[in-house]
Amino acid sequence: MNLLTDAFRWILDSEQWQGSNALHVLLLQHLTFTVLAVAGAALIAVPAGWAIGHTGRGREISVGLSGAARAVPSFGLLILLVLVFGVTQKTEAALVTFVVLAIPSLLAGAYSGIEAIDRSVIDSARAVGMSERQILFRVEIPLGLPLLMGGIRSAMLQVIATVTIAAYVNLGGLGLPIITGLALRRYDMVLGGALLVALLALVIDGLLTLMQRMSVPRGLRSTVHGVSNAQRAPALRSTRANNS
């Protein structure tokens, strides 16, 4: 209990909010790495996931590559890329590391969101004359958005936790007090840094959870109250036919 109290005292100490390594500066660095990494991964994974979900092709390959990416140790990859890119390009090496980490969750969220759609809804869209492009952008992507948001949420949390290793190559972030505290045996600093990372993750998770709920199409929100797929399928077919 004393350690927890010391950690909060360290966080609230005015000295920790001043200078180049102030906590708000480290927080901004942490968020910047996280947002850039997830955005970069989304540019790669989301279109690929939509294409896989829509066509049904390449799923096995994507699952295999995603599994391999998840198995890569992030710290080892970061050190390897720093050596490959050179010490003058540590930022780029770190971003590539975090992008690789974020891709599997985003890819899975993108294609599973489309695969989870009732096939009768897709058949109804084709029956009313919608093109494949219209089906993708007007039916599949909106209906698959909640699962994609779940993938974004998972990727963000994974990257937030992993960005702490950026401090090992002197790139800042909230991992800096953790690493510095370990070296100095200042466990109040270590716990304080860990608490800030956890708090950041909780805040981001809460915001993304709200966004995920808001992304559910109005016609599907009744599932939250226990309405089954079979019960809502006729309404979905009718809605999609009218929107066409």
Solvent accessible surface area in square Angstrom, and as a share of the most:
residue,aa,sasa,rsa
1,M,183,0.81
2,N,124,0.64
3,L,85,0.42
4,L,66,0.33
5,T,61,0.35
6,D,53,0.28
7,A,0,0.00
8,F,101,0.42
9,R,144,0.52
10,W,14,0.05
11,I,16,0.08
12,L,140,0.70
13,D,55,0.28
14,S,70,0.45
15,E,123,0.55
16,Q,40,0.18
17,W,101,0.36
18,Q,121,0.54
19,G,61,0.58
20,S,94,0.61
21,N,93,0.48
22,A,1,0.00
23,L,5,0.03
24,H,93,0.42
25,V,45,0.26
26,L,4,0.02
27,L,65,0.32
28,L,117,0.58
29,Q,63,0.28
30,H,0,0.00
31,L,49,0.24
32,T,63,0.36
33,F,18,0.08
34,T,0,0.00
35,V,80,0.46
36,L,94,0.47
37,A,0,0.00
38,V,11,0.07
39,A,51,0.39
40,G,22,0.21
41,A,0,0.00
42,A,27,0.21
43,L,142,0.71
44,I,102,0.52
45,A,1,0.01
46,V,16,0.09
47,P,71,0.44
48,A,43,0.33
49,G,0,0.00
50,W,56,0.20
51,A,53,0.41
52,I,20,0.10
53,G,7,0.07
54,H,38,0.17
55,T,71,0.41
56,G,52,0.50
57,R,189,0.69
58,G,32,0.31
59,R,97,0.35
60,E,136,0.61
61,I,123,0.62
62,S,7,0.04
63,V,64,0.37
64,G,46,0.44
65,L,121,0.60
66,S,14,0.09
67,G,38,0.37
68,A,58,0.45
69,A,21,0.16
70,R,126,0.46
71,A,80,0.62
72,V,61,0.35
73,P,95,0.60
74,S,26,0.17
75,F,93,0.39
76,G,37,0.35
77,L,30,0.15
78,L,0,0.00
79,I,61,0.31
80,L,99,0.49
81,L,22,0.11
82,V,13,0.07
83,L,134,0.67
84,V,103,0.59
85,F,69,0.29
86,G,25,0.24
87,V,106,0.61
88,T,129,0.75
89,Q,81,0.36
90,K,49,0.21
91,T,59,0.34
92,E,79,0.35
93,A,0,0.00
94,A,0,0.00
95,L,41,0.20
96,V,58,0.33
97,T,1,0.01
98,F,0,0.00
99,V,24,0.14
100,V,44,0.25
101,L,36,0.18
102,A,0,0.00
103,I,38,0.19
104,P,1,0.01
105,S,6,0.04
106,L,0,0.00
107,L,15,0.08
108,A,35,0.27
109,G,7,0.06
110,A,2,0.01
111,Y,17,0.06
112,S,38,0.24
113,G,2,0.02
114,I,1,0.00
115,E,68,0.30
116,A,71,0.55
117,I,15,0.08
118,D,54,0.28
119,R,112,0.41
120,S,35,0.23
121,V,1,0.00
122,I,1,0.00
123,D,85,0.44
124,S,20,0.13
125,A,0,0.00
126,R,110,0.40
127,A,87,0.68
128,V,69,0.40
129,G,63,0.61
130,M,17,0.08
131,S,57,0.37
132,E,83,0.37
133,R,175,0.64
134,Q,71,0.31
135,I,0,0.00
136,L,28,0.14
137,F,99,0.41
138,R,93,0.34
139,V,1,0.00
140,E,2,0.01
141,I,23,0.12
142,P,43,0.27
143,L,15,0.08
144,G,5,0.05
145,L,60,0.30
146,P,21,0.13
147,L,80,0.40
148,L,11,0.06
149,M,17,0.08
150,G,21,0.20
151,G,8,0.07
152,I,39,0.20
153,R,73,0.27
154,S,44,0.28
155,A,0,0.00
156,M,20,0.09
157,L,56,0.28
158,Q,63,0.28
159,V,0,0.00
160,I,0,0.00
161,A,61,0.47
162,T,22,0.13
163,V,0,0.00
164,T,26,0.15
165,I,25,0.13
166,A,0,0.00
167,A,9,0.07
168,Y,115,0.44
169,V,16,0.09
170,N,119,0.61
171,L,29,0.15
172,G,9,0.09
173,G,0,0.00
174,L,2,0.01
175,G,1,0.01
176,L,37,0.18
177,P,7,0.04
178,I,35,0.18
179,I,37,0.19
180,T,47,0.27
181,G,0,0.00
182,L,93,0.46
183,A,85,0.66
184,L,110,0.55
185,R,189,0.69
186,R,97,0.35
187,Y,114,0.43
188,D,26,0.14
189,M,22,0.10
190,V,27,0.15
191,L,50,0.25
192,G,0,0.00
193,G,0,0.00
194,A,42,0.33
195,L,50,0.25
196,L,26,0.13
197,V,18,0.10
198,A,48,0.37
199,L,103,0.51
200,L,16,0.08
201,A,23,0.18
202,L,125,0.62
203,V,76,0.43
204,I,24,0.12
205,D,28,0.15
206,G,42,0.40
207,L,98,0.49
208,L,17,0.08
209,T,28,0.16
210,L,99,0.49
211,M,98,0.44
212,Q,38,0.17
213,R,172,0.63
214,M,128,0.57
215,S,21,0.13
216,V,26,0.15
217,P,27,0.17
218,R,207,0.76
219,G,50,0.49
220,L,19,0.09
221,R,107,0.39
222,S,43,0.28
223,T,48,0.28
224,V,116,0.67
225,H,159,0.71
226,G,64,0.61
227,V,52,0.30
228,S,52,0.34
229,N,85,0.44
230,A,83,0.64
231,Q,122,0.54
232,R,45,0.16
233,A,10,0.07
234,P,73,0.46
235,A,61,0.47
236,L,13,0.07
237,R,85,0.31
238,S,60,0.39
239,T,63,0.36
240,R,27,0.10
241,A,39,0.30
242,N,120,0.62
243,N,84,0.43
244,S,66,0.43
